[in-house]
Amino acid sequence: MEKRRVAPEIRFDGFFDDWEQRKLSDIKDVRDGTHDSPRYFQEGHPLVTSKNLTESGLDFVDVSFISDEDFEAIIRRSKVDKGDIILGMIGTIGNPVIVDRDDFAIKNVALIKVGGETPNSFLIQQLKSPVFEKYIRVENAGNTQKFLGLSKIRDYVFLAPSVEEMKRIGAFFASLDQTIALHQKKLDRLQCLKKAFLQLMFPQNDGETEPRLRFANFVSEWEQRKLKDLAEFSKGNGCSKSNLTDEGNPVILYGRLYTKYETVIESVDTFTIEKENTVISQGNEVIVPASGETSEDISRASTVSKPGIILGGDLNIIRPSNEIDPVFLALTISNGKQKKEISKRAQGKSVVHLHNSDLKEVNLLFPKKEEQTRIGDFFQKIDHTIALHQTKLEKLQSLKKAYLQKMFI
């Protein structure tokens, strides 16, 4: 009988030897940070915990700061150097990161020092692979709190190839990660650009009657009227997740206004069976959630561009008159003065509610119809560009996930 090869499904040309078992503590110096709770300050040395480790890297936005004395005490035990790997041990387990700075200390975080024959560029991908994810699940099974102790991390046994093959694998994934990071930066820039334009192209504060930035040749003043004088109002009808089917009529659930849909809803991927008293879109309705977690979150709107879509419960439906472009209306409800006014009208504590009676009293600032349409078209183009970049990024992330599955065992 032919001996079964110990090798992954995908390999680089020129490598044929079987992969061999390695124990992490045999090839690396593995430590952890402090488990004490030092006193925090407004400034000082950053103290990184599991919450600061994300899939995309090390996040210092919500980091705590400690004194010189505590910092020196922690780094005597576990000093972080550039090129080291750190990963979460409590709460969010994993999310390994190769660090590119050394000015912080760590708490409840494992530290794998750079050095030895096994390059960290290979090891970090091994720790991101399904192999290590499975190890975490098995070792954490039955625990009430997510926790992976230092001894379990040190005892982790995995398969690895020769040093040269490890270097090739590490370089390959480093290049792929760099491409993903570049696409993420492009996407972040576009989203920041959109946010900046929204602030400039809609009046933001009390007393402002027109935006700071307008398209050329539009000079007439913006008009202010009650929304009830410019639209008709109705409600969606009950449909919950339990009513969803694999096929049927497309349906919009209010919760997805928070998680999926942008200003214009062009396609819907949830379905249900039409029932009596079902509310169906005619096209160009503006929908606003009737409940949410915060008054700020609930102040958002989307335009349903197509007819024939079921509008579920907990949706306020606005059908604007011919004076108002629906895309412009959705944008202005979600931004600037109108958003702030709607937030003030929303009521509730643990759950915030917004009714059509609240929306009717909103003071709407708007320009001539032609300018409204130009504004709506402009932001639709930005949204389409963002969607394209988002799709490219998701494809790259899926590609990396597939390689991790096929290039490690």
Secondary structure, DSSP 8 states (H G I E B T S, - for coil): --------S---TT--S--EEEEHHHHS-EEE-B-S----BSSSEEEE-GGGEETTEE--TT-EEE-HHHHHHHHHHH---TT-EEEE-BSS-EEEEE-S----EEBSEEEE-S-SSS-HHHHHHHHHSHHHHHHHHHHHTT-SS-B--HHHHHT-EEEE--HHHHHHHHHHHHHHHHHHHHHHHHHHHHHHHHHHHHHHHS--STT--S-S---TT--S--EEEEGGGTEEEEE-B---GGG-BSSSEEEE-TTHHHHT--SEE-----EE---TT--B--SSEEEEESEESSTTTT---EEE-SSS-EEBSSEEEEEE-TTS-HHHHHHHHSSHHHHHHHHHH-B-SSSEE--HHHHHT-EEEE--HHHHHHHHHHHHHHHHHHHHHHHHHHHHHHHHHHHHHHS--
